[in-house]
Amino acid sequence: MKNVDLVCPIDLPVREVFPPASRFAHTSVWHGPEHAARVMVHAFLLVELTGSHDLSVPLWASVYVHDLARAHDDVCHHHGKDAADLLSRDDELRAHLSRGGAR
C-alpha cells in the first residue's frame, strides 16, 4: 500500500470537522461521533489515494450528516433519507456545512 499523509481538506478548525455528540439524535456506541470520525478519516485517505480532491468537500458533508438522524443502532434502511430530511430543515447544520465549503 502506498504511504499517504492524512490531510484534512476542510477549512475549519479540526474540532468543527467532526460532528459532536450533541448533533446525534441517538446516543450511540456504534454510529456516533467516533464512527463518524473513523469514516471521515477513511474518506480523506481515499481522497488522497485517488487524487479526487474535487470530491473532498461533498464527501466530508456526506460523512458529517449520514448518521445524525439515526434513531437506533439496528439495521436501518432509511437513515440516509432521515439525514437528508434533517439537512433540509436544520438551518444551523446547513450553515455549518457551508462554512466548511459545502454548497
N, CA, C and O atoms as a GROMACS GRO file, in nm:
protein
  412
    1MET      N    1   0.084  -0.118   0.000
    1MET     CA    2   0.000   0.000   0.000
    1MET      C    3   0.088   0.124   0.000
    1MET      O    4   0.192   0.128   0.066
    2LYS      N    5   0.047   0.221  -0.072
    2LYS     CA    6   0.117   0.349  -0.083
    2LYS      C    7   0.111   0.424   0.051
    2LYS      O    8   0.006   0.428   0.115
    3ASN      N    9   0.223   0.484   0.093
    3ASN     CA   10   0.221   0.568   0.211
    3ASN      C   11   0.158   0.702   0.176
    3ASN      O   12   0.192   0.764   0.076
    4VAL      N   13   0.066   0.745   0.259
    4VAL     CA   14  -0.008   0.868   0.234
    4VAL      C   15  -0.015   0.949   0.363
    4VAL      O   16  -0.042   0.894   0.470
    5ASP      N   17   0.010   1.078   0.352
    5ASP     CA   18  -0.010   1.166   0.466
    5ASP      C   19  -0.158   1.201   0.472
    5ASP      O   20  -0.218   1.238   0.371
    6LEU      N   21  -0.216   1.189   0.590
    6LEU     CA   22  -0.357   1.225   0.606
    6LEU      C   23  -0.368   1.376   0.609
    6LEU      O   24  -0.307   1.444   0.692
    7VAL      N   25  -0.447   1.428   0.518
    7VAL     CA   26  -0.466   1.572   0.505
    7VAL      C   27  -0.614   1.601   0.526
    7VAL      O   28  -0.700   1.537   0.466
    8CYS      N   29  -0.642   1.699   0.611
    8CYS     CA   30  -0.781   1.741   0.627
    8CYS      C   31  -0.807   1.852   0.525
    8CYS      O   32  -0.754   1.962   0.538
    9PRO      N   33  -0.889   1.823   0.426
    9PRO     CA   34  -0.912   1.920   0.319
    9PRO      C   35  -1.019   2.025   0.352
    9PRO      O   36  -1.053   2.107   0.268
   10ILE      N   37  -1.070   2.021   0.474
   10ILE     CA   38  -1.179   2.112   0.512
   10ILE      C   39  -1.121   2.230   0.587
   10ILE      O   40  -1.046   2.213   0.684
   11ASP      N   41  -1.155   2.348   0.544
   11ASP     CA   42  -1.100   2.471   0.602
   11ASP      C   43  -1.182   2.515   0.723
   11ASP      O   44  -1.248   2.619   0.722
   12LEU      N   45  -1.176   2.433   0.827
   12LEU     CA   46  -1.240   2.461   0.955
   12LEU      C   47  -1.145   2.416   1.065
   12LEU      O   48  -1.059   2.332   1.040
   13PRO      N   49  -1.159   2.471   1.186
   13PRO     CA   50  -1.081   2.416   1.297
   13PRO      C   51  -1.116   2.268   1.312
   13PRO      O   52  -1.232   2.229   1.293
   14VAL      N   53  -1.019   2.186   1.345
   14VAL     CA   54  -1.040   2.041   1.348
   14VAL      C   55  -1.157   2.002   1.438
   14VAL      O   56  -1.225   1.904   1.409
   15ARG      N   57  -1.182   2.073   1.544
   15ARG     CA   58  -1.293   2.040   1.634
   15ARG      C   59  -1.428   2.058   1.565
   15ARG      O   60  -1.529   2.007   1.613
   16GLU      N   61  -1.431   2.132   1.454
   16GLU     CA   62  -1.555   2.154   1.382
   16GLU      C   63  -1.570   2.063   1.259
   16GLU      O   64  -1.674   2.063   1.193
   17VAL      N   65  -1.466   1.987   1.229
   17VAL     CA   66  -1.470   1.898   1.114
   17VAL      C   67  -1.554   1.774   1.144
   17VAL      O   68  -1.621   1.721   1.055
   18PHE      N   69  -1.551   1.730   1.268
   18PHE     CA   70  -1.623   1.610   1.310
   18PHE      C   71  -1.750   1.649   1.385
   18PHE      O   72  -1.748   1.744   1.462
   19PRO      N   73  -1.861   1.578   1.364
   19PRO     CA   74  -1.984   1.614   1.435
   19PRO      C   75  -1.975   1.580   1.584
   19PRO      O   76  -1.932   1.471   1.621
   20PRO      N   77  -2.016   1.673   1.670
   20PRO     CA   78  -2.014   1.648   1.814
   20PRO      C   79  -2.129   1.555   1.855
   20PRO      O   80  -2.227   1.541   1.781
   21ALA      N   81  -2.116   1.493   1.969
   21ALA     CA   82  -2.219   1.400   2.019
   21ALA      C   83  -2.356   1.467   2.027
   21ALA      O   84  -2.458   1.402   2.004
   22SER      N   85  -2.358   1.594   2.058
   22SER     CA   86  -2.486   1.665   2.073
   22SER      C   87  -2.564   1.674   1.942
   22SER      O   88  -2.684   1.701   1.945
   23ARG      N   89  -2.500   1.653   1.829
   23ARG     CA   90  -2.565   1.660   1.699
   23ARG      C   91  -2.644   1.533   1.665
   23ARG      O   92  -2.731   1.535   1.578
   24PHE      N   93  -2.613   1.422   1.734
   24PHE     CA   94  -2.675   1.293   1.702
   24PHE      C   95  -2.808   1.277   1.773
   24PHE      O   96  -2.820   1.308   1.892
   25ALA      N   97  -2.909   1.228   1.701
   25ALA     CA   98  -3.042   1.206   1.759
   25ALA      C   99  -3.041   1.093   1.861
   25ALA      O  100  -3.122   1.092   1.954
   26HIS      N  101  -2.950   0.999   1.844
   26HIS     CA  102  -2.943   0.879   1.928
   26HIS      C  103  -2.802   0.868   1.986
   26HIS      O  104  -2.704   0.873   1.911
   27THR      N  105  -2.792   0.854   2.117
   27THR     CA  106  -2.662   0.831   2.178
   27THR      C  107  -2.619   0.691   2.141
   27THR      O  108  -2.683   0.593   2.181
   28SER      N  109  -2.513   0.679   2.065
   28SER     CA  110  -2.476   0.552   2.008
   28SER      C  111  -2.329   0.520   2.027
   28SER      O  112  -2.242   0.607   2.017
   29VAL      N  113  -2.304   0.395   2.056
   29VAL     CA  114  -2.166   0.348   2.061
   29VAL      C  115  -2.122   0.310   1.919
   29VAL      O  116  -2.004   0.324   1.885
   30TRP      N  117  -2.215   0.263   1.837
   30TRP     CA  118  -2.184   0.213   1.704
   30TRP      C  119  -2.185   0.321   1.597
   30TRP      O  120  -2.099   0.321   1.508
   31HIS      N  121  -2.280   0.413   1.604
   31HIS     CA  122  -2.298   0.509   1.495
   31HIS      C  123  -2.290   0.654   1.542
   31HIS      O  124  -2.357   0.742   1.487
   32GLY      N  125  -2.211   0.679   1.643
   32GLY     CA  126  -2.198   0.812   1.698
   32GLY      C  127  -2.076   0.886   1.646
   32GLY      O  128  -2.028   0.858   1.536
   33PRO      N  129  -2.025   0.980   1.725
   33PRO     CA  130  -1.914   1.064   1.681
   33PRO      C  131  -1.788   0.986   1.645
   33PRO      O  132  -1.718   1.022   1.550
   34GLU      N  133  -1.757   0.882   1.720
   34GLU     CA  134  -1.635   0.805   1.692
   34GLU      C  135  -1.646   0.736   1.556
   34GLU      O  136  -1.550   0.731   1.479
   35HIS      N  137  -1.764   0.682   1.528
   35HIS     CA  138  -1.787   0.618   1.398
   35HIS      C  139  -1.773   0.720   1.285
   35HIS      O  140  -1.707   0.694   1.185
   36ALA      N  141  -1.835   0.835   1.303
   36ALA     CA  142  -1.826   0.940   1.201
   36ALA      C  143  -1.680   0.981   1.179
   36ALA      O  144  -1.639   1.004   1.065
   37ALA      N  145  -1.603   0.991   1.286
   37ALA     CA  146  -1.462   1.028   1.274
   37ALA      C  147  -1.384   0.921   1.198
   37ALA      O  148  -1.300   0.953   1.114
   38ARG      N  149  -1.411   0.793   1.228
   38ARG     CA  150  -1.342   0.684   1.156
   38ARG      C  151  -1.376   0.687   1.008
   38ARG      O  152  -1.287   0.675   0.923
   39VAL      N  153  -1.504   0.703   0.976
   39VAL     CA  154  -1.545   0.707   0.836
   39VAL      C  155  -1.480   0.826   0.766
   39VAL      O  156  -1.436   0.816   0.652
   40MET      N  157  -1.474   0.940   0.836
   40MET     CA  158  -1.417   1.060   0.777
   40MET      C  159  -1.268   1.043   0.750
   40MET      O  160  -1.219   1.085   0.645
   41VAL      N  161  -1.196   0.982   0.842
   41VAL     CA  162  -1.053   0.957   0.820
   41VAL      C  163  -1.034   0.869   0.697
   41VAL      O  164  -0.948   0.897   0.614
   42HIS      N  165  -1.114   0.764   0.686
   42HIS     CA  166  -1.105   0.678   0.568
   42HIS      C  167  -1.141   0.754   0.440
   42HIS      O  168  -1.079   0.735   0.336
   43ALA      N  169  -1.241   0.839   0.448
   43ALA     CA  170  -1.281   0.918   0.332
   43ALA      C  171  -1.167   1.011   0.288
   43ALA      O  172  -1.137   1.021   0.169
   44PHE      N  173  -1.103   1.077   0.384
   44PHE     CA  174  -0.993   1.167   0.350
   44PHE      C  175  -0.874   1.090   0.292
   44PHE      O  176  -0.806   1.139   0.202
   45LEU      N  177  -0.850   0.969   0.344
   45LEU     CA  178  -0.743   0.885   0.287
   45LEU      C  179  -0.776   0.846   0.143
   45LEU      O  180  -0.688   0.848   0.056
   46LEU      N  181  -0.901   0.810   0.119
   46LEU     CA  182  -0.941   0.776  -0.018
   46LEU      C  183  -0.923   0.894  -0.113
   46LEU      O  184  -0.879   0.876  -0.227
   47VAL      N  185  -0.955   1.013  -0.067
   47VAL     CA  186  -0.935   1.132  -0.149
   47VAL      C  187  -0.788   1.146  -0.186
   47VAL      O  188  -0.755   1.171  -0.302
   48GLU      N  189  -0.700   1.129  -0.089
   48GLU     CA  190  -0.556   1.140  -0.115
   48GLU      C  191  -0.507   1.029  -0.208
   48GLU      O  192  -0.431   1.054  -0.302
   49LEU      N  193  -0.550   0.906  -0.182
   49LEU     CA  194  -0.503   0.792  -0.262
   49LEU      C  195  -0.552   0.798  -0.406
   49LEU      O  196  -0.481   0.755  -0.497
   50THR      N  197  -0.670   0.851  -0.427
   50THR     CA  198  -0.727   0.855  -0.562
   50THR      C  199  -0.701   0.988  -0.632
   50THR      O  200  -0.723   1.000  -0.753
   51GLY      N  201  -0.656   1.088  -0.557
   51GLY     CA  202  -0.636   1.220  -0.615
   51GLY      C  203  -0.767   1.291  -0.649
   51GLY      O  204  -0.768   1.384  -0.728
   52SER      N  205  -0.875   1.246  -0.588
   52SER     CA  206  -1.008   1.304  -0.616
   52SER      C  207  -1.038   1.422  -0.525
   52SER      O  208  -1.140   1.425  -0.456
   53HIS      N  209  -0.949   1.518  -0.526
   53HIS     CA  210  -0.960   1.632  -0.434
   53HIS      C  211  -1.087   1.714  -0.456
   53HIS      O  212  -1.135   1.779  -0.363
   54ASP      N  213  -1.141   1.711  -0.576
   54ASP     CA  214  -1.264   1.785  -0.604
   54ASP      C  215  -1.384   1.726  -0.530
   54ASP      O  216  -1.489   1.791  -0.518
   55LEU      N  217  -1.370   1.604  -0.480
   55LEU     CA  218  -1.478   1.540  -0.405
   55LEU      C  219  -1.465   1.556  -0.254
   55LEU      O  220  -1.551   1.511  -0.178
   56SER      N  221  -1.358   1.620  -0.209
   56SER     CA  222  -1.331   1.633  -0.065
   56SER      C  223  -1.446   1.694   0.013
   56SER      O  224  -1.491   1.636   0.112
   57VAL      N  225  -1.494   1.807  -0.029
   57VAL     CA  226  -1.598   1.877   0.046
   57VAL      C  227  -1.732   1.804   0.043
   57VAL      O  228  -1.793   1.784   0.148
   58PRO      N  229  -1.781   1.761  -0.075
   58PRO     CA  230  -1.908   1.688  -0.072
   58PRO      C  231  -1.898   1.556   0.005
   58PRO      O  232  -1.994   1.516   0.070
   59LEU      N  233  -1.784   1.491  -0.002
   59LEU     CA  234  -1.766   1.367   0.074
   59LEU      C  235  -1.766   1.397   0.223
   59LEU      O  236  -1.829   1.325   0.301
   60TRP      N  237  -1.697   1.503   0.265
   60TRP     CA  238  -1.697   1.544   0.406
   60TRP      C  239  -1.839   1.572   0.454
   60TRP      O  240  -1.879   1.524   0.560
   61ALA      N  241  -1.914   1.649   0.376
   61ALA     CA  242  -2.050   1.684   0.418
   61ALA      C  243  -2.137   1.559   0.429
   61ALA      O  244  -2.216   1.548   0.523
   62SER      N  245  -2.122   1.467   0.337
   62SER     CA  246  -2.200   1.343   0.342
   62SER      C  247  -2.166   1.260   0.465
   62SER      O  248  -2.256   1.209   0.532
   63VAL      N  249  -2.039   1.247   0.493
   63VAL     CA  250  -1.996   1.171   0.611
   63VAL      C  251  -2.045   1.241   0.738
   63VAL      O  252  -2.092   1.175   0.831
   64TYR      N  253  -2.034   1.373   0.742
   64TYR     CA  254  -2.076   1.451   0.860
   64TYR      C  255  -2.222   1.423   0.893
   64TYR      O  256  -2.258   1.406   1.009
   65VAL      N  257  -2.306   1.420   0.791
   65VAL     CA  258  -2.451   1.414   0.810
   65VAL      C  259  -2.505   1.270   0.820
   65VAL      O  260  -2.610   1.249   0.881
   66HIS      N  261  -2.437   1.173   0.764
   66HIS     CA  262  -2.500   1.045   0.733
   66HIS      C  263  -2.566   0.971   0.849
   66HIS      O  264  -2.662   0.899   0.825
   67ASP      N  265  -2.520   0.984   0.971
   67ASP     CA  266  -2.582   0.912   1.083
   67ASP      C  267  -2.647   1.004   1.187
   67ASP      O  268  -2.692   0.957   1.291
   68LEU      N  269  -2.654   1.132   1.161
   68LEU     CA  270  -2.705   1.226   1.262
   68LEU      C  271  -2.850   1.198   1.302
   68LEU      O  272  -2.885   1.214   1.419
   69ALA      N  273  -2.933   1.157   1.209
   69ALA     CA  274  -3.075   1.136   1.238
   69ALA      C  275  -3.108   0.991   1.275
   69ALA      O  276  -3.224   0.958   1.298
   70ARG      N  277  -3.007   0.907   1.281
   70ARG     CA  278  -3.030   0.765   1.312
   70ARG      C  279  -3.093   0.752   1.450
   70ARG      O  280  -3.047   0.813   1.546
   71ALA      N  281  -3.200   0.673   1.460
   71ALA     CA  282  -3.277   0.660   1.585
   71ALA      C  283  -3.235   0.538   1.668
   71ALA      O  284  -3.274   0.526   1.784
   72HIS      N  285  -3.156   0.449   1.609
   72HIS     CA  286  -3.113   0.326   1.679
   72HIS      C  287  -2.991   0.270   1.607
   72HIS      O  288  -2.952   0.319   1.501
   73ASP      N  289  -2.933   0.166   1.666
   73ASP     CA  290  -2.814   0.105   1.607
   73ASP      C  291  -2.844  -0.021   1.526
   73ASP      O  292  -2.752  -0.081   1.471
   74ASP      N  293  -2.969  -0.062   1.519
   74ASP     CA  294  -3.004  -0.180   1.441
   74ASP      C  295  -2.997  -0.147   1.292
   74ASP      O  296  -2.975  -0.032   1.253
   75VAL      N  297  -3.016  -0.249   1.209
   75VAL     CA  298  -3.020  -0.227   1.065
   75VAL      C  299  -3.128  -0.123   1.035
   75VAL      O  300  -3.240  -0.132   1.086
   76CYS      N  301  -3.093  -0.027   0.954
   76CYS     CA  302  -3.186   0.080   0.923
   76CYS      C  303  -3.170   0.117   0.776
   76CYS      O  304  -3.063   0.160   0.734
   77HIS      N  305  -3.276   0.099   0.700
   77HIS     CA  306  -3.270   0.125   0.556
   77HIS      C  307  -3.313   0.266   0.520
   77HIS      O  308  -3.318   0.301   0.402
   78HIS      N  309  -3.344   0.349   0.619
   78HIS     CA  310  -3.391   0.484   0.587
   78HIS      C  311  -3.312   0.593   0.658
   78HIS      O  312  -3.352   0.710   0.654
   79HIS      N  313  -3.201   0.558   0.724
   79HIS     CA  314  -3.130   0.664   0.796
   79HIS      C  315  -3.065   0.765   0.702
   79HIS      O  316  -3.041   0.879   0.741
   80GLY      N  317  -3.036   0.726   0.579
   80GLY     CA  318  -2.986   0.822   0.482
   80GLY      C  319  -3.092   0.925   0.445
   80GLY      O  320  -3.064   1.045   0.439
   81LYS      N  321  -3.213   0.878   0.420
   81LYS     CA  322  -3.324   0.970   0.392
   81LYS      C  323  -3.354   1.056   0.514
   81LYS      O  324  -3.382   1.176   0.501
   82ASP      N  325  -3.348   0.996   0.633
   82ASP     CA  326  -3.371   1.074   0.756
   82ASP      C  327  -3.266   1.183   0.770
   82ASP      O  328  -3.297   1.294   0.814
   83ALA      N  329  -3.142   1.153   0.733
   83ALA     CA  330  -3.036   1.254   0.738
   83ALA      C  331  -3.062   1.366   0.637
   83ALA      O  332  -3.042   1.483   0.668
   84ALA      N  333  -3.108   1.329   0.517
   84ALA     CA  334  -3.141   1.430   0.416
   84ALA      C  335  -3.257   1.518   0.463
   84ALA      O  336  -3.257   1.639   0.442
   85ASP      N  337  -3.356   1.456   0.527
   85ASP     CA  338  -3.468   1.533   0.582
   85ASP      C  339  -3.420   1.630   0.690
   85ASP      O  340  -3.462   1.746   0.695
   86LEU      N  341  -3.332   1.581   0.777
   86LEU     CA  342  -3.274   1.667   0.881
   86LEU      C  343  -3.203   1.786   0.818
   86LEU      O  344  -3.220   1.900   0.860
   87LEU      N  345  -3.123   1.758   0.718
   87LEU     CA  346  -3.048   1.864   0.649
   87LEU      C  347  -3.142   1.967   0.588
   87LEU      O  348  -3.111   2.086   0.587
   88SER      N  349  -3.255   1.923   0.536
   88SER     CA  350  -3.348   2.016   0.471
   88SER      C  351  -3.416   2.110   0.570
   88SER      O  352  -3.461   2.218   0.531
   89ARG      N  353  -3.423   2.070   0.697
   89ARG     CA  354  -3.495   2.154   0.793
   89ARG      C  355  -3.405   2.217   0.901
   89ARG      O  356  -3.453   2.292   0.985
   90ASP      N  357  -3.276   2.188   0.898
   90ASP     CA  358  -3.186   2.237   1.003
   90ASP      C  359  -3.094   2.346   0.946
   90ASP      O  360  -2.990   2.316   0.887
   91ASP      N  361  -3.134   2.471   0.966
   91ASP     CA  362  -3.057   2.584   0.913
   91ASP      C  363  -2.916   2.589   0.971
   91ASP      O  364  -2.820   2.620   0.900
   92GLU      N  365  -2.903   2.558   1.099
   92GLU     CA  366  -2.771   2.562   1.164
   92GLU      C  367  -2.677   2.458   1.103
   92GLU      O  368  -2.559   2.485   1.081
   93LEU      N  369  -2.728   2.340   1.076
   93LEU     CA  370  -2.648   2.234   1.015
   93LEU      C  371  -2.604   2.276   0.874
   93LEU      O  372  -2.487   2.261   0.839
   94ARG      N  373  -2.696   2.329   0.796
   94ARG     CA  374  -2.660   2.376   0.662
   94ARG      C  375  -2.557   2.489   0.668
   94ARG      O  376  -2.466   2.494   0.586
   95ALA      N  377  -2.571   2.578   0.764
   95ALA     CA  378  -2.474   2.688   0.778
   95ALA      C  379  -2.336   2.633   0.814
   95ALA      O  380  -2.234   2.681   0.763
   96HIS      N  381  -2.333   2.533   0.903
   96HIS     CA  382  -2.204   2.474   0.940
   96HIS      C  383  -2.138   2.409   0.820
   96HIS      O  384  -2.018   2.429   0.798
   97LEU      N  385  -2.213   2.333   0.743
   97LEU     CA  386  -2.157   2.267   0.626
   97LEU      C  387  -2.110   2.371   0.524
   97LEU      O  388  -2.008   2.353   0.458
   98SER      N  389  -2.185   2.479   0.513
   98SER     CA  390  -2.147   2.588   0.422
   98SER      C  391  -2.014   2.651   0.464
   98SER      O  392  -1.930   2.682   0.379
   99ARG      N  393  -1.995   2.669   0.594
   99ARG     CA  394  -1.867   2.724   0.642
   99ARG      C  395  -1.751   2.633   0.605
   99ARG      O  396  -1.638   2.679   0.588
  100GLY      N  397  -1.778   2.502   0.593
  100GLY     CA  398  -1.676   2.407   0.552
  100GLY      C  399  -1.661   2.397   0.401
  100GLY      O  400  -1.578   2.320   0.351
  101GLY      N  401  -1.740   2.474   0.327
  101GLY     CA  402  -1.727   2.477   0.182
  101GLY      C  403  -1.836   2.404   0.105
  101GLY      O  404  -1.836   2.406  -0.018
  102ALA      N  405  -1.929   2.340   0.175
  102ALA     CA  406  -2.036   2.267   0.105
  102ALA      C  407  -2.136   2.363   0.043
  102ALA      O  408  -2.162   2.470   0.097
  103ARG      N  409  -2.189   2.325  -0.068
  103ARG     CA  410  -2.289   2.406  -0.138
  103ARG      C  411  -2.422   2.335  -0.140
  103ARG      O  412  -2.519   2.388  -0.194
   0.00000   0.00000   0.00000
